Amino acid sequence: MPKITLPSGHTWAYVDANPDGTTTMLCLHGFPDLAYGYRHQIGAWARAGFRVVVPDMLGYGGSDAPIDPAQYTTKRLTADLAALLTALNVDRAVVVGHDWGSFTANRFTLWHPDRVFALILMSIPYTPPALAPTLLSTVAARASNLGYQLYLASPEAAPALEKNLLYFLAFTFSPPDAQVNFTPAGVMHSLMASAPSASVTAALPCLLQDDVLRAYVAAFSARGLTGPTNYYRTTYLRGAEEAAASPPLPAHLPPELPVLSVYGALDATIAPAALKAQRRFVPRLTEMPIAHMGHWVLVQDARIDAEPPSFLSEGSLEDPLEGWREHTSAGAWREAPGDGGAVGRVVLEWLSGLGVGRGVRGKL
C-alpha cells in the first residue's frame, strides 16, 4: 500500500494510479474530505494516460495527524508534497486542488514554482501571498463568507463535529438546492449546538449516500477532526511565513503557467471579489463556472451507477479506507465506468488543449 515517511518525519498515505502514465497529476483534497473524494476522477484521468497521485492530506485518513497546528502551514505542507513528488521520481506535475486543496495547490506554486507544469484550482480562487501576518478574526471581518472559519478554528469545534458527525457531513455536503448557508460568523456554531435527532439527520439531503457516507463516517470517526480543523488555526502562522519569505513570494503567478479555475456557479463560499482578484493576479487564466453546481464539484455530477467500491471490509479500524487506496493503486481504476463527471471532463478537455494527455511522451 502506498505510504511514505518524508524528511519532515510525517507519514503520508496516498493513491498512485497508473504509475507508468506520461504526465503526473497531483490531486489535493479539502475540508472535510479525503483522497477518496477524487474517486470518480482517478479512473477517468488515469485511463486518459495520466499518472494520478492523490494523498490523504496531513491530518486525514491514513496520513499522520499532528496535534500542533504549526505543522499544517502551507509552507510545511508544500514542502512535504514536493518531497513526495521527489520520492516518486516526478520532476513536475499538473497540480490539482479542491477547497483547501486548491489553496494549498496555489501555495505549492508559490513555494515550489519549478515543480508545477499546470495548475487546476477547484472551488477556491487564487489569492496572492500575505504581506504581513493577519489574525483570522481580521480576515473574517473583511470577508463575511469566511466567518465560519472562526468556529472551526476554535477549541470546541473538533469535539462538537465528532459528536454530531452525521449532521455535520449532511449540511456540509448538502446539494445546491438544499444548501445551508453556514458561512456567516456564528451560524455553524448555532447549527452544531442545535443538532437534530438521528432520524431527522438521516432524512436530510446529502451528496454522500449509502456506502460512501459510511466510508466518510468511518474515516473521520477513526481519525477525529482535530487534524482537519488545524488548517483553520494556521492563518497567522502561514501569513508570517509568507511575509518573511526570501526572496519574496510573487503576487502574480508566472505568465507562462497555464491555470484553470473551475467552480460551481451556485457555490455560496466563493465571493465575487475573490474571482475579481484572481483575474488580476493570474495572467494565463481559464475560468470555467459550471452551471447548476455548488461547492462539491468532484461529486455532484458523478453517476451513481459509476460509484467505485470503497473496500471498507478490507480496511482497519485505524484506517478504514486503506483497502480502497491499495486496490485503486493496484489497478481497480481500470474497471471504474464513469468519466469523472462535469469537472472530470472539463479538466481533460483543458489539458488536451494544452497538448497534454494520452500519447504525449516524456514524464513531466
BELRA-V845045 format. One record per backbone hydrogen bond with DSSP energy under -0.5 kcal/mol. NH is the residue of the N-H (numbers start at 1). CO is the residue of the C=O. If there is no record, write none. Layout:
nh=NH co=CO
nh=NH co=CO
//
This chain:
nh=4 co=12
nh=6 co=4
nh=6 co=10
nh=9 co=6
nh=12 co=4
nh=12 co=10
nh=14 co=2
nh=15 co=54
nh=17 co=52
nh=21 co=18
nh=22 co=49
nh=23 co=49
nh=25 co=51
nh=26 co=24
nh=26 co=94
nh=27 co=25
nh=27 co=53
nh=28 co=26
nh=28 co=96
nh=33 co=30
nh=37 co=34
nh=38 co=35
nh=39 co=36
nh=41 co=38
nh=42 co=38
nh=43 co=39
nh=44 co=40
nh=45 co=41
nh=46 co=42
nh=47 co=43
nh=48 co=44
nh=49 co=46
nh=50 co=45
nh=51 co=23
nh=52 co=17
nh=52 co=50
nh=53 co=25
nh=53 co=51
nh=54 co=15
nh=54 co=52
nh=55 co=27
nh=56 co=13
nh=57 co=55
nh=59 co=64
nh=60 co=57
nh=63 co=60
nh=64 co=11
nh=71 co=68
nh=72 co=69
nh=73 co=70
nh=77 co=73
nh=78 co=74
nh=79 co=75
nh=80 co=76
nh=81 co=77
nh=82 co=78
nh=83 co=79
nh=84 co=80
nh=85 co=81
nh=86 co=82
nh=87 co=83
nh=88 co=84
nh=89 co=86
nh=90 co=85
nh=91 co=89
nh=92 co=364
nh=93 co=115
nh=94 co=24
nh=95 co=93
nh=95 co=118
nh=96 co=26
nh=96 co=94
nh=97 co=120
nh=98 co=28
nh=99 co=122
nh=101 co=98
nh=102 co=99
nh=103 co=99
nh=104 co=100
nh=105 co=101
nh=106 co=102
nh=107 co=103
nh=108 co=104
nh=109 co=105
nh=110 co=106
nh=111 co=107
nh=112 co=108
nh=115 co=112
nh=116 co=113
nh=117 co=93
nh=117 co=115
nh=118 co=93
nh=119 co=258
nh=120 co=95
nh=121 co=260
nh=122 co=97
nh=122 co=120
nh=123 co=121
nh=123 co=262
nh=138 co=135
nh=139 co=135
nh=140 co=136
nh=141 co=137
nh=142 co=138
nh=143 co=139
nh=144 co=142
nh=146 co=143
nh=147 co=144
nh=148 co=183
nh=149 co=146
nh=150 co=147
nh=151 co=147
nh=151 co=148
nh=152 co=148
nh=153 co=149
nh=154 co=151
nh=157 co=154
nh=158 co=154
nh=159 co=155
nh=160 co=156
nh=161 co=157
nh=162 co=158
nh=163 co=159
nh=164 co=160
nh=165 co=162
nh=168 co=164
nh=169 co=165
nh=170 co=166
nh=171 co=167
nh=172 co=168
nh=173 co=169
nh=174 co=171
nh=178 co=175
nh=179 co=176
nh=180 co=171
nh=181 co=179
nh=182 co=180
nh=187 co=184
nh=188 co=182
nh=188 co=184
nh=190 co=186
nh=191 co=187
nh=192 co=188
nh=193 co=189
nh=194 co=190
nh=194 co=191
nh=195 co=192
nh=201 co=197
nh=202 co=198
nh=203 co=199
nh=203 co=200
nh=204 co=201
nh=207 co=173
nh=209 co=207
nh=212 co=209
nh=213 co=209
nh=214 co=210
nh=215 co=211
nh=216 co=212
nh=217 co=213
nh=218 co=214
nh=219 co=215
nh=220 co=216
nh=221 co=217
nh=222 co=218
nh=223 co=219
nh=224 co=220
nh=228 co=59
nh=229 co=225
nh=230 co=226
nh=230 co=227
nh=231 co=227
nh=231 co=228
nh=232 co=229
nh=233 co=230
nh=234 co=231
nh=238 co=234
nh=239 co=235
nh=240 co=236
nh=241 co=237
nh=242 co=238
nh=243 co=239
nh=244 co=240
nh=245 co=242
nh=249 co=242
nh=253 co=281
nh=257 co=254
nh=258 co=117
nh=258 co=256
nh=259 co=284
nh=260 co=119
nh=261 co=286
nh=262 co=121
nh=262 co=260
nh=263 co=288
nh=264 co=294
nh=265 co=290
nh=266 co=293
nh=267 co=264
nh=268 co=266
nh=270 co=267
nh=271 co=269
nh=274 co=271
nh=275 co=271
nh=276 co=272
nh=277 co=273
nh=278 co=274
nh=279 co=275
nh=280 co=276
nh=281 co=277
nh=282 co=278
nh=283 co=281
nh=285 co=282
nh=285 co=283
nh=286 co=259
nh=288 co=261
nh=290 co=263
nh=291 co=289
nh=293 co=290
nh=297 co=295
nh=299 co=296
nh=300 co=296
nh=302 co=299
nh=306 co=303
nh=307 co=304
nh=314 co=311
nh=315 co=312
nh=316 co=319
nh=322 co=319
nh=325 co=321
nh=326 co=322
nh=327 co=323
nh=328 co=324
nh=329 co=325
nh=330 co=326
nh=331 co=327
nh=331 co=328
nh=332 co=327
nh=333 co=328
nh=334 co=331
nh=335 co=332
nh=336 co=333
nh=343 co=297
nh=344 co=340
nh=345 co=341
nh=346 co=342
nh=347 co=343
nh=348 co=344
nh=349 co=345
nh=350 co=346
nh=351 co=347
nh=352 co=348
nh=353 co=349
nh=354 co=350
nh=354 co=351
nh=355 co=352
nh=356 co=351
nh=360 co=357
nh=364 co=22
//
